[in-house]
Amino acid sequence: MSTPTAHDRYRSSRDQLLAGAVAEFEWPTFDGPFNWAHDWFDVIARGNGRTALHIVEENGDQARYSFDELARRSDQVANWLAAHGVGRGDSVLVMLGNQVELWESMLAVMKLGAVIMPTTTALGAADLADRIDRGAAKAVIANTADAPKFDADLVRVAVGGAEGWLDYADAAAAPDTPLPHPDTAADDRLLFYFTSGTTSRPKLVEHTQQSYPVGHLSTLYWLGIRPGDVHLNISSPGWAKHAWSCFFAPWIAEATIFIHNYTRFDPAAVLRVIREAGVTTFCAPPTVWRMLIKADLSGGPGALREVVAAGEPLNPEVIAQVDRAWGLTLRDGFGQTETTAQVGNTPGALVKPGSMGRPLPGVPVVLVDVATGEPADEGELCLDLSRRPPSLMIGYHGDPERTAEAMADGYYHTGDVARRDEDGYLFYVGRTDDVFKASDYKVSPFELESVLIGHPAVTEAAVVPAPDPLRLAVPKAYVALTPGFAPDRTTALSILRHAREHLAPFLRVRRLEFFDLPKTVSGKIRRVELRAREVNDPATAAALEWRDDQFPELRG
């Protein structure tokens, strides 16, 4: 009997999850070299005429690329980059939008054994200089419009051409001869990702040839993608979630990645495209789902079978509205740039309102009491390093102190707090630095925000502590309004009354301000800025807010 290849081992683990054999699931291990582009993608892609990537533009233009085309095109790009000095271990900053060159480049860099450093096009010159320095970039691949942001001494490749840059189009003349395997080991570096920096300077996360390529087997299982599916994920390139659901998970499943490009999000247009393209699995951040449920869902879900939310906690009201309109269960999950999916509501399983699900196969989740450091039913969500999963990062590159802090006391610390019920379901409480006390009661912002968005005027909300001379702190809600609602007394009264009717007295929202919520470039709310505003500029905050004691109607 022949020894199983790296591809065989990978496929066996994948097929266990596709068959629902969760109890039998084991992460694949590799005795020799492993490189996902060579050992998985090329094996399933060569000679395969099925659509691997389908891109629809805002004006209706469409392009489809088969698995075989992408295998050959990425070979050309890899051979061309190699001719210009890019090789194994070199960091390549890839700053492209949702365009075919992004997928070609990622596969090509991987095939060379080089390191991919995905980067959002929203960054300016100063941020890019920092990333180039910290990631030790040797090359950059960017669009013509972004070329002026770079002045470093790099191998510079422009899609569309730019003066003094190599022209990406020239790669089409390179041979499509398959490259030799770079002999990368499973624990060799593959990816550098910068975190979104919701509370501090972005950290540089280092992933290996297995941590994302193998680790995203958990993401595949959570998303529920199956061979032949058409998967749409709304996420911007340059962020980890894009790699989760617009690269690894769909192609692990041998499904089609579907992309809809637009300049401004239009719920009606997105829903129309989903139906026309026959999208079967759909993942989007809660922000998008909150906008979708304010739109008209009466046209039905089309071919959708699985609907998923990721990026921030999902509010129960959103789940309820999608179920009422489409009869589909919108499922939540949890993961980080530092990991793949850790916790999730999986296809076919009972979903409890407000729960992000249960630990995913192969992920050793433990809740650790913040005060005692012992396992508990409520505490920081951690991963047990004595059973370290392959889906966990190596650490924060160039930052041993932060790495040691994240891996302290035998656990990987996520910084997120959750509680577990009697059935093993986990409920998100908040970031360790977001939870606060008011009148000696612990307040989870997420619980209050979930109630607030149940009001039709509220699209998004962020709750932070506001200093109070009597209670030390009181919950204050910063609210982004749904179009059509005025930021006036009537609206404020209606929202505060709604909160009172659905929250315990000690959790009441005492103050409210209509506000354009600050966000990271990846779209996450920066509560740290709102908390600082309350502390550092209380006069301005007080002048613009509505307080519950201003409304006699709320008394009694």
N, C-alpha and C positions, 0 to 999 in steps of 0.2 A: 504494500500500500504506500502510495507516494505521500511525501510530507506536504501538508497544506501550505499553500502560498499565503502571502500577506493578504492578497485579494480574497482568497477562500475564507480566511479567518474573519476578515471584516464582513464579508457577505453573510457568514453564518450568524454572527451577532445581530446584524441588521434584520435578517429573516426571522430570528427569534422574536423580535419586537413587532414586526409586521404580522406575525402569526398570533400575537398576544401572549406568547409564552414568557410572561414577566418573571415568574418564579424561577425559570431555568436560565434567565438572561445572565450572561457573563461578558464583561468588556473583552474585546479581542486583545491579545498580546502578540508581540512580534519579536522573534529571536534574532532576526537580521534587520536589514534596512527597511524603512517605510517612508513612502512619499505619496500622499493622497492623490495628487494629480496623475502620477504614473500608475500606482497600484490600484486605484479605484476608478478615477474618471476616465482615463484613456481606455481601460479595459471595457467599460460599459459603452464608451462613445464610438470607438472606431468601427466604421461600417454601419453605424446606427443612424438611420434617416429620420427618426422621430424628432420633434421640435424640442430643443433644450431651452431656448430663450425666445420669447415673443414680446416685442416692444411696440406699444401703441403710443403715438404722439398726440398732443393736444389737438392738432388739426386733423386727426384721423389717419395720418400716414402710419403704416405698419411695416414691421420687418420681422422675419422669422429665421432662426438659425438652428440647424440640426446639431445633434451631439457630434456627429462626424465632422461637420464644418468647424465647430469650436475646437475639437481636438487638433485638426490640421492648422487652423489659423493661429492657435496658441503655440504650436510648434514653430511656425514661421516667426512669430514675435520673439520667442525664446532664442531661436538661432540668431536672429538679428541683434538682440540685446547682447548675446554672448560675443558677437563679432565686435561690439563696441565696449567690451571690457567688463560686462556685468557677469558675476559668477557666484558660486556657492558661498553663502554667508554674507553677501553684500545686502545692505538695506536699500530698498527701492520705495520711495514715497510715491504712492499712486493717488492722484487727486483728480478724479473724473466723476462725471454725473452718471445717470443711468443710461449708459450707451454701451454698445457692444464691445468697444475697446476696453472697458473696465473688466469685463469677464475674461477677455482674451489676455489682458495684462496679468491678472491675478493668477490664471492658470500658467502663463508663461514664466512668471517669476518663481512660482512654486516648482515648476519642472526643472529650473536651473539649480534648485537647492538654495536660492536666495531668500531674503526676508521681505515680506510684504508689509508696508506701513500705510494702510488705508487712511486717507485724510479728507475731511469735508471741504468742499469748494467754498464754504462760507468764511474760511479763515483768511486773515490778512497777513501782510508781510512779516510783522513782528512775531505772530504765533507760529508761522511757518519756519522762521529762522530758529525758534526755540525747538521745534520738532526735528528739524534737520540736525541740529547740534546734539540733542539728547538721543536721537535714534541713529546717529552716525550714518546718515544717508549718503549713499554713493551716487544714486541716480534719482531722477524725478520724471514722472509721466503726468502731464497736465494738458488741459486745453489751451488753445491760443489765447483766449481772454485772460487766463490766469498767469501766463508767462511773465508779465511785468512784476509779479509778486516775488519772484525769485532772483537773487543775485549771487547765490553761493556757487562755488566751483564744483559743479556736478556734471554727470552725464545727463544732459537735459533733452527730453523727448517731448515734442509738442504734437498733439492731435489737432491737425489743421495747419500746422506749420507756424514757425515764428523765427524771426531773424536771430541767427546765432544758435539755433536749436536744431537737433535732429528732427526730421519729419517722420512721424509715426507711419504715414502712408508708404514709406519706403520699405517697411517690413513685408509688404505684400509681395515683394520681389525676392524675398529670402526663401531658401528651400524649406519645404514642409517635412523634411526628414525627421522622424521621431528622435528625440534626444535620448542619450543614454541615461539610465537611472543615476541620480547624483549620489547615491549611497547614503542618503540622510538617515540617521537613526531616529527612532520615535521621539527621543527627548532632545533632538536638535531644534534650534530656534526656527520658527516659521513666520510668526506674526508679531508686530508691535501695534498695540491699540492704545490710544489715549482715552482716558475716561472723560466723561462730560463735565466734570468739575462743578457739581452742584454746591459743594461746600468749600472747596479749596482748589489749589493749583492742580490741573489735570495730572493724573499719575500715568506713567508709561507701563502698560501691562504687557508682559512677555508670555507669548503662547508658543507651544511646540508643534512638531509635526503630528502629534497625536491629540493634544489637549482640545483643539477645536475640531479637526477632522474626525477624530474618534469620539470625542465628547459630545458632538452634536447628534449622536445616536439618541441621546435622551431628548433632544429638541425634536427630532423626527417623531418620536413616539408621542410626545406631548401635542405637537401640531396635528398629528393624525394624517399626514400626507402619505399617499400610497402610489405605487407605480402607475404612470399614466395620468396622474392628476395634473391640474393646472393651478398653480399656486401664486397668489398675489399677496405680497407683503408691502405695506406702506412704511417705508423707512428710507432715510437719506444715506447715500454712500458715504463711507468714512467712519461710520459708527458700527459698533459690534453687532447690533441687531440686524444690520444689513447682511453681514456675513452669516448670521444665524439662518435667516429665512429667505435671502435672495442669492445664496450661494450654496452653502453646505447642505442644509436639510433637504431642499427639493431634489438636488442631484444625488444625494445619498438614496433617496426614494426612487430615483430614475423618473422624476416628474418634470414638467415644464415650468420654468420660472417665467411668470407673466409680469410685465412692467407697464404701468400707465404713467406717462410723463405729463406734467402740467405746471403752469407758472403760479397758479393760485388754486387752492383746494376748493373744489366744487362738489358737494355731496351728490347732487343729482347726476352730474357727469360720471362720477366714480361708480355709482350704482348702475347706470346705463351700460358702462363698459364691462362691468362684472357680468352682467346678463348676456351681453353680446359675445363676449369672449369665452363663455362657458367656464368661468372660474369655479373651481370645485372647493378650494380651501383658501381662506382669507384671514390674514393676520394684520392687525392695525393697533396703534397705541390708543389708550382710553380717550385721549383728546379727540381723535378722529371718530371713535364710536359715539362720543357725546354730541358731535356735530351731525353724525348720520341719523341719530334718533330724533333730532330736531327737524330733520328733513322728512320727505314723504317716502315711507317704506312700503307703501301699498302695492308697488309693482312686483313685490315678491322677491325671493332670494335667487331666482334663476336656478343654476345648477349647483349652487353652494351646498356642501355637505357638512363642512367644519368651519366654524367661525371662532376666532381666537383674539385675545387682547394681550398686549405685552408692553413693557416699558415703564409703567407706573401701576399702582393698585387699581383694580377695576371696581367701580361702585355698583352695588346690588341693583339699583334702579335701572342702570343701563342694561344689565342682563335681563331684567323683567320686561323691558320695552322691546328688546329684540325678540324675545320668546313670544310675546303677544303678537308682534307684527309678522314674524316669519316662521314661528314654530321651531326655531333652532336654538340650541343652548350655546350661548356665548361663554367660552371657557377662558379662565384666567390662568396665569402661571407666574413663576418668579425665577429670575436668573440675573446675572450681572456680566459686565464686560470681562471680569476676572474668571468667569465660569461659563458653562453652557446652561441649559435649563436645569434647575435644581428641584423645583416643586411645580406641580401643575394639576389642573383638572383634566383628566385624560378622556379620550373619546369613549362614550358609552357609560362612563362612571357617573354616579350620583353627584350632582353639584349642589353644594350648600351655599345659600346666599351669603356673600361676604367672604367666603373662603377662597384661598388661592390654590387649594387642592392638597395633595399629599406628596411626600417625597417621590421622585421619579426613580425608575429602575437603576440600580448601581450607584445612587447618590446617598451617602451616609449623613443625612441631616440630623442635627442635634440642636435642641433649644437649651441655651446655657443662661442660667440666672446671672444677671449683670453684677449683682452684689456679692454672691457667694462663689461664682465660677463653676457651680455644679449643674448637671442636667436638671431641667425643670419642665413644667407644662407651659410656662411663659418665660420668654427670655430672648436673648440674641440668637438669631438663626445662624448656626455654624455648621461646618463640615468637619467630621471626625478624621483627623490626619492619620490615625492608626489604620484607617481603611481608606486612605487617600485615593480619590477617584482620578482617572486620567483626564477628566474634564476640567481640572483646576489649573490655573496659570502656574508658571514657575515662580513668579514674583513680580515686583515692581523694578524694572530695569534701572540700574544705577542708583537705587534707593534702598540700601539694606535695612535702614531703620524702619521705614514704612513696611517693608516685607516682613521683618521680624514682628512688628506690631500686629500685622494681619494674621500671622501664623503662630501667635503666642499660645502657650499652655496646651498644646496638642490639638488646637482647633484652627480652622480658617474662619475668621470673623467677617461676616458680611456687613455688619453695622446696621442691620435691620432687625427689628423686634417683632416677634409673632407669638401667638398662643395656640395651643393644641387642644382639640376637644376629645371626647371619649372615643371617637371613631378614628382618630389620627389625622383629622383634617386641620390644616394650619390656617390661621386668620391673621392677616397683616395688622400690626399695631402702628408701626411707623419707624422712621430712622431713630437710632439711639439718641441723636441730637435734636430730633423734632418733637418727641414726646415731652410734655411739660406738666407741671402741677398748677392747679387753680383751687384756692381754698382747701389745699391739702388733698385734693382729688387728682388722680392721674388722668390726663387728657390725651387721647390719641387723635391727632388732627384728621387722620383718614376717616375715622368714624363720623366726625362732624361734617367733613367735606362730602361724604356719601349722602348724608341727609340733605345738605344744601343743594346738590345738583338734582335732587328730586323735584325742585321747584322749577317751573317752566322758564323763569327769567334767568336762571343760572346755567351758563355753559361750563364754566370752570370756577373752582374755588380753592383757596389756600388759607388754612387756619394757622395762626401763630399766637404766641402769648403777648398780650399787651400789658404793660405795667399798670398796677392798680394799688392805690394806697391801703385799701382794706383787705383785698384777697391776694395780694402780692402780684398775681397775674390773672387776667381773664381772657377767655377765647375771643379772638378777633378774626373775622372773615374778610379776606380780600376777594372780591367777586368780579369775574368777567361776565358781562351781561350777554344774553341772547339777543340778536338783532330784533328790533321792534319794541324793546323795553327801555324806558327812560331811566337814567340814573337819578331818580328823585325820591321824595319822601314816600310817595305811594308804593313804589317798588321796594324801598328799604323796609317799610312796615310789613309788606306782604312776605318778604323773605324771612324777616325776624319772627313773624308769627308762625310761619311754616316750621322754622327750626324749633320753636317752643313746643309745638304740637308733637314733634317727633323725637325730642331729646329729653333726657332726665334733667331735672332742675340744675344739678351741679355741672352739667355739660352745656348749659345754655350759651349760645353765641351772644355776647354782650355788646359787641361793637361790630360795625360793618362798614366797609369802604369799597366803592366801585373803583376798579383799578385795572390797568393793563399789566397783567401778571408778568414779572421778569422770568425769562427762561434761558436755559443753556442753548447753545447752537443745535443740540440734538432734540430740543423741545421739552426738556424736563423743567418743572417749576423750581426756581431758585428761592426756596423758603428762607434761606440764610439771609438774603437781601431784605426780605420783608421783616424778619426778626430784627435785623440791624436798624432798619428804618424806625421801628417802634422804640428802640433804645436810644438811638443817636439823634433822632429828629422827632421827638414826641409832639412838639407843638404843631408841626405841619400835619402829621398824621391825625391829631385830634381835630384840627380845623376842617378836615375833609371827610371825617367819618360820621356815621350815624350811631347813636348809642341807644340802648334799649330804654334808658330812663327818660329819653326825649319823647316817648310815645305813651301817653296816658292809656291808650287803648290796650296796651299789653299788661297793665296792672291787674292784679286779682287772680 
